[in-house]
Amino acid sequence: MKNLKPQKYYIGIAGGFHDGAIALVNDHGEIVFAEATERFTQNKRALTTVADNFFLVNKLVETYPFLDYEIAVNWRMFATLTKHVTAAVAIFLIRKYRYLNRFIGKNLYNIDDNLFATLADFHGSSQFAMLSTVGASFKNALYLKLKLPHKPNEYFDHHHCHAYHAYYTSPVSNATILVIDGNGDEHISYSIFKANDHTLKKVHKNSSKASLGDYYGEITKWCGFSDISGEQWKVMGLAPYGTLNHKLLKDLEKWITVDGINIKRNKDEQKIKKNVMRDAYGKISKADLAFTCQFFYEVILMQLITNIYKIYPSTNLILAGGCVLNSAANGKIHTQTPYENIYVPSAPADDGSAIGAALLNFKKHNPNKAIPFFQTNPYLGFELHNTEIKAFITYSGFKYELTDYENIYRTVAASLFEGKIVAWVQGKAEMGPRALGNRSILANPGDLQMKEKINSCVKFREEFRPFAPSILEEYGNDYFENFFPTPFMERVLTIKKEKQHLIPAVTHVDGTGRLQTVSKSTNEHFYNLISAFHEISGVPVLLNTSLNVMGKPIVNSMADIAGVFTSSGIDILVVNNYIIYK
């Protein structure tokens, strides 16, 4: 980074209520940096936090040699203002009704004073503050440090940002793109784009009144988890422990339907929803609830994608938006729909839209320049420097070894085989919610007790939560049914029965695993480590989970890493070419 040439950077900011992020695109249209705000703040999802944190921006300005800049935000101004004005009116009415409820002595309007109204106040006021300050820290830092003048923000459509990010980080140049989430600009829940040799055209949009993202958020709450905190993951992890409840399924089928390439909700939605909730609460187990609702989600999604293919046929389907984090559903798309190649980026949710905003920003200011295709590299965040590592070693007193990578591969592979739990930190951080071998906790997948051990003593989370098998890509077909390369841990596939006993710690209760395929060209150090473990164990797989504890983002600084390492059951920490022993 020290030898970078000064140039103009195009800044993209994900400026919504949750999952804020910053991305930089250089003057050649290349993505050079992208990282979610939560990593820097260590506040999960960075709720109501402006992405351009003052200290983060200063670090970026000191790292990258800005010659000039343009800033783009991934929400259109008018749509954002409209949403916030609506929120302000809702808050006023809520406060009014709360007062009336107290005056007459009963909850006439069924408003939960302790939850709904409080969250509405919190959400609405914070959004107004974010709208007025987004980009300000970047502009001030660039002016103070480099004397670059303030410039107005550009605002781009939310789903266009998702589509641009997914398209230019994909391995194809022609595809149908489906962006599907809770809500975008103009209250749209999903959009369909046709992409052909640098041209993206939105060909369909669906109202957010029928939103699969909102549906899954409600599922999450019914299961006793927090949709605001992003605990939809827990529903997917719990679902395989349940069975199909046919009565609940019939209610769901009345509630949401697919009509061609539109998703619709029944006009009697509130009545049907009450029936669903009545059946859900206390009458069936949370596992059965999770299974049935996940099953129905998959049925609706497959119907929708199949119908899209009939109108917009293509060999390739690119997916983006928060709903695409449903890896269990993703794993079925290439076998249950006509599309042959399915691509999901490493950051399909709102953090990834910062990259799309930066790319759209570049294109607007350079209409005659083409954005480079196939920018699939997910390792786009900050990296740790040896000064930070040395400071930790000096003051921790831990034993350590500074060595070459060939020795690291052999030593760490042997420790993993012996049952040690290893924190593995290398190079630039991954962009997206999943650890892809640069900010990971690793373990032996053949140890039957390892899942319980890591959940209880390292991650401090529920016992039903699964772990990912990271596998050398060339062995994927040997271990997984209907194998499809999965570099970003974006889909769940079934592990072949004859292989499940070899990797029990990463085999979920239903015989599946959310795999990551690892190739030497994408992550040489991680590939070589798995290869070394393969030589010792005969198994080309490692257990991989993110380097964090439950409720916290993946680590960012050496201080974050030290906190997890010293307060959990991790045995060994490898940072760059340092091996540190507890």
N, C-alpha and C positions, 0 to 999 in steps of 0.2 A: 504493500500500500504506500510506502514511503516514496516510491519512484513513479507514482501516478502523474500523468500529464494534466496540468490545469485545463479544465474544460467546462462547458455548460452542462448542468445537470437538470433533469426534469424530475421534480419531486411529486410523488403521489402520496396522498394521505387518506387513510380509511377513517372517516370522520363521524361514524355513527355512534349509537348508544353503547355498543359493546364491540370487543375485538378490534380496537383501533390498531393501526400499523403505519409504518413509513416505508417507502420504496424510492430508490434512486435509479434512474435510467440515464446513461451517458449520451453524448452527442452522436453516437453511432446507433442508438436505439437498443443498446445492450443493458440488461438488468444487472446492476453492479452491487446493489444492496437491498435487502428487504428484511424487516424484523417486526414482530408484533410488539405493541406497547407493553403488554403484560410481562414480557421478558425483562425489560428494563426496570419497570416499577415493582415487579414481583407481586402484582395484584391480579389475581385470576380474572381473565377476560377484560381487565382494565375498564370496568363499567364506568360510564360517564366521565372518562378521563380523556382529555385532549391528547391526541397522538404525539404532537410535537412538544413533548416534555422539554423544559428548558435545558436540563443537564444532558439529556440524550442528544438534543440538537447540537449543543456545544461539542460533544464528542464526535458527531458526524462532521461538523464543519472543520474540526481539527484533523480528522482522518482523511477527508476527501478534498482535493484542491479545487474549490469552486472558482470558476472564472465568471460564470453568470448562472442564472437559475430561472425556472418557472415553477409555480406551485399549482397543483390540481387536487381537488377534493372529490371524493366519489359519491357525493349526493348533489343533485341539482338544487340550486338555491331556492327556487320557488316551491318545489315539492317539500323541501325541508322546512321552510317557513310555514307552509300550510299545515304541515303535520304538527308543528310546535304551537301554532295558534289554536289548533283543535285541542291539543293537550292542555293549553292554558284555560280554555273554556270548560273542559272536563274537570279540571282541578277546582275551578270556581264553583261548579255545580256540586261537586263532591263535598266541598267544605260547607256549602249551603245546606245540603241534605244531612250532613253530620250534625249541624247545629239544630236542625228541625227534629232529628231523631232524639237528641238529648232533651229538647224542649217538651216533646210529647211523651217521652219516657219509654219509647220502644223503637226498634229498628224497622221503621216503616218501609225503607227503601233497600233493605237487605245489604247494607254496606258494611264491610268489615273494617272498623276503625283502625285496627291494629295492623292490617296488612295492605289491603287494596288502596285505601286513601293515602296511606303513608308512602307507598311505592309510587303512586301517581304524582304526589308532590315532589318526591325525589327525582323521578324520571323527567318530569316536565321542566323543573327549574334548572336541572343540570344540562339539559339539552339546549336551552336558551343560552347558557353560559358558554357551552362548547361552540355553538354556531358563531358567536361573536369573537371568539379567540382563536379558532383553528388557523394555523399557519403563522400566528403572530410571533411565536418563539423563534421559528425558522427565520423569519424576516428580520427580527431584531438581531439575532446572532450574526447573520450574514452582513448586516449593516455595521455592527459594532466591530466585528473582526476583519471584514474585507471591504467595508465601505460600499457594498452593493445596495442600490436603492430599493425601497419597498415597492412591491408590485401587487396588483390585485390577484385574487385567486381565480382559477378556472374551476367550473363545477361540471361534473359529468354524470350521466345517468348510471345508477347503481348496477343494474344488470348488464349494461354495456361494459362497465369496468370488470365485472366477473368474466364476461365473455372474452374480452381482450386478453386478460391474464391467462385464462385457460387455453385459448387458441395459440398464443405465441410461445407458451411453455410446453405445448404438445408435440408429439413426434409426427404430426400429419399437417398437410396444408389445405386439405379439403375435408369438410365434415359438417354434420349437423351438430349444433350446440344447444344443449338444454341447461338453462340457469334456473334453479329451483330452490327457494328459501322461504322464510316466513313472510317477508314483505319487502318490496323495493319501491322505487319512485313511482308516483301515480297509483299507489296501492296495488301493485302488480305482484302476484305470488310466484309466477314463473314466466319465462320468456323463451322463445325458440329463435335461434339464429341459423342462417345458412352461411357457411364460410367457404370461400373459394379463392385461393391465390391472393391473399391480403385483403380481400373484400369481405366484410361482415355485414349482413343485412338482417335486421329483426323482422321475422315473418309472422310472429304470433305472440300474443301476451294473454295472460289469464288473471282475472281479478283476485285480489288477496282475500275476498270474502270466502273463497274456497282455497285455503292454503294448507298444503301438507306440512309445512314447517310449523304453523300454528297448531295443527292437529297433533303433531308429535310433542309439542310443548305441553299440551293438555295431558297427553299420555304420561309424560314425565311427572306432572303434578299428581295425577291419580295414583301413581306408583309410590308416592311419598318422597319424591326427589325434587330438586329445584331446577326449573327450566331457566331461570334467570342466571343461575350459576353455571349453566351448561352441563347439567347432569344427565342429559339425554344418553350419554355413554353408558350410564348405569342401567338404563332400560334395556339396551342391547345386550349387556353382559348378563342381566337377570333372565331375559326371555328364554334362553335354552333350558332353564330349569323348570319351565312350566309346560302346560299342554293347552290345546285349543278348547276354548269355551264356546260352544256353538250358539248359545242364547245371546251372549255378548256380541259374537260375530254378526248375527242377524241384525242387531241394533245398529252396529257400525255400518253395515251394508245399506241401511235405510238412510243413514246420515250423510255419507259422502259417496258420490258416484262419478264414473267417467263417461263423458258424452263426447265421442270423437277425440279431439285433442284439447278438450276442456275438462276441468274438474269442477264439479258442482256440489253445493251443499243443499240439502232438502229445505224447503221453505218452512217446514215445521221443525227446524233444527233444534230450537230450544227445548221443545217437548221431547224429541228423541234423545237429546243430550242428557236431559234429566233421567230418562230411562236407563241410559248407559251408566251414568254416575250411580244411580240407585243399585244397579246390578254389580257395579264395580266395587263399591265401598262395603266391605265386610262380608260379602257373599261369596267372593272367589279370592283365591290367594293372589298376592302381588305377582308371583311368578306366572300364574295363568293369565293374569291381566296383561303383563308385559308381553308374553308370548302371543296372545290373541291380537293385541293392538299392533305389534310388530308384523305379524302375519298379514293383517289387513293392509297395513302400510305397503308391504311388498306387493300384494295383489293389485292395489291401485296404481302403484308406480309402474309395474310391468305392463298393465293395460295401457297406461298413458304412453309409455315409450314405444310399445308395439304399434299403437295408432299413429304416433308421430312418424314412424318409419313408413307407413302406408302413404302418407302425404309427402314426406321429405326423405325418400330413401337415400341411403348412403352406406358405404362400407364402414365409415367411422362415426362414432358418437363421442362427443366431448361433453363432460358434465361439470357443472360448477354451482356454487351456492351452498348455504349451510346444510341443506338436506343431504348433500352428497357426502357428508361425514358419516352417513349411515352405511358403514362398511359391510354389514350383514346383507343389506339389500344390494349393494354394489356387486357383491360376489355372484349374484344370480343373473345379472343383466346379460352377460355374454352367452348364457345358455338358455335363457327364457325369452329373449327378444331377437329379432332378425339382425341386429347390428353385430358385425364381426369383431371390430376393435373398439374397446371402451377405454377412454382416457379420463383420469381424474387427477388434477394437479395436487401438489403437496399441501397447498393451503387453499382448499376450495371455498372456505367460509369468508367472512367479511375482511379478515386480515389480508387475504390474497387480493382483494379488490384494490388495495393500495397500489399493487403492481399494475393492475389494469388502468388505474387513473394516471400513473406515470407514463405508461405506454400511449394512452390517448393524448396526453399532454404533449409528448414528443411528436406524435403524428400531426396534431393541430398546428404546431409551429414548424413542422418539416413535411409538408404535404407531398413533396417530390422524393422523399427518402423512404425506403422500405424498412420496416422493422424486421430484424433477423428472425427467421423461423427457428424452431426446435431448441428454445432456451430452457431445457428441461432440468438444469442444475438446481437442486433445492437448497444448497449450502450457501446462503446469501447473507447471513447475519454477522455479528461481530465475532472476532476470535480472541482468545486469551493470549497475552504476551508473557514472556518468561519473567519479567519483573514482578508481575502479580504472583506467579507460581513460586518464585524464590522467596518472596516476602512471607507467604504462607508456610513454606518449609522452615524458614528461619525461626519463626515465632511459635510454630506448632510443636516442634521437637520430635516430629514423627521421623522414623527411619525412611530413607528414600534411596533410589538408585537412578542416576542419570545415564542412559544407555542408548544404543542404536536400536532401530526399529526391528531388525531381525531378532535380536535378543528379547525385545518386548513381546513380539508375537509368540515366541516359544514359551517364555516365562508366564505370561498371562494365560495362555491356552492351558498350560499345565495346572495353574491355580484354579481355573474354571473347572477343569476335569475333576479336581480334588474336592469340589464343592464350595469354593470361595465365591463370594458375590463381589463383582467388580464395577466400579464407576469408571466409565470410559469417555474421555473428553478429548476431542481432536478438532483442529482447524476451525472453520467458520460454522456457526450455529445453523441448524436447519430452519427453514421458513415453513411454518405450519405447526399443527398441534402435536405432531408425533416425532419421537426421537428416531432418527434414521442412521444411527451409528456414530454421531458426533457429540451427542449429549445424552448418553445412554447408561442404564444399569443393565449389566449382563450377567448371565448365570448358565449353568449346565441344564439343558432342557431334558436330560435323561434322568434327573433326580426327582423322584415322585413327590418328595416333600418340599421341593423348592417353591412351588406356587404359594403354598400356605406360609412358608417362611418369609418370603418377600412381602406378601400382603400384610402380614402381621408385624414384622420386625423392621421393615424398610419403608414401605409405602404407607403403612398405617391406614389401611382401607378395608372395605368389605371382602369377605372370603370368596365371594362368587366372581370377583373381577378377574378376567383372564389376562394372559401375557402373550406377546407376539413371538412367533418363530421367524427369526431372520435366517434366510437360507441362501446358499450360493445358487445363483440363478440357474446354472446348468443342471442342478439336481432337482429343480422344482417339479418337473414332471414325474420324477420317481416318488415324490412324497405327497403330491396333491392331486385330487381328482379334478378333471376339467381345468387343468393348470393354465394360468394366464400370468405373464410377468406383472409383478405388483411392486414397483420400486418404492412407493410412498406409503406402504402399509394401508392401502386404500380399500382393500376388499377382503372379505372372509371367504375362504375356500375349505372344502372338506379334506381332511387328512386321510390318506389311504389307510384302511384298517390294518394292513400288515406293517405299517410304519408307526402307528400310534403308540405302541409299547416302547419305541425307541425315544420318543419325545413327550412323555406324559405331562411334564410341567407346562407345556405350551399347547396341549390338546384340551380344548374346552369340553364341557360335559356332553355336548352333542357331536363330538368328533371333529370339530372345525378349528381353524386357527386364522387369525388376522395376520397374514404373512407379510414379510418384506423380502423381496428378491434383491440380492446384492451382487453387483458385478464389479470387476476390477476397474473398469473405465469410469464408474461413477463414484466409488469410494474405495480407494486402494488399501488404506490401512485397515478398514473394517473387513474387507474381503480377505486380506492376508491373515487377519486374526482368526476368522472363521475357518479358513483353510488349515491353519495350524491346529485348531481344535479338531478338525476333521481327521487329520493325520493321527492324532492321539486316540480319539474316541470312535472313529469310523462313522460319525454322524456330522453332516455338513450344515448343522443348524446351531444357533445360539438363542437362548431366551433373551429377549430385548424388551425393555420398558423404559419410559422416560425418566431422566434423572431429576426427580422431584419427589415430594410427598403429597398425599391427597390434599386437594384444596389449594395447592400452590402451582404456579406455572413451572415450566422447565427452567432450570438454573440459567443465569446469565453471567454473573461475575464470579471471580474466585471466592469472594465472601459467601455467595450463595452455595457454591459447591462445597466449601468447607463446612457450612452449616448442616447440609444433608449428610455429608461424610461422617462428621463427628457425632451426630445425634441419631444415627440409625445403625442398622446391622450390616452395613457395607464393610467389607474386609480390606479391599485394596482400591486405591484411586490412581488412575493413569491419566495424566494430563500432558498432552503432547508427548515428549519422550522422557518424562519423569514417571517412575513407578513409586508410589507413596504407600507405605504400609502402616496400618493402624497399630 
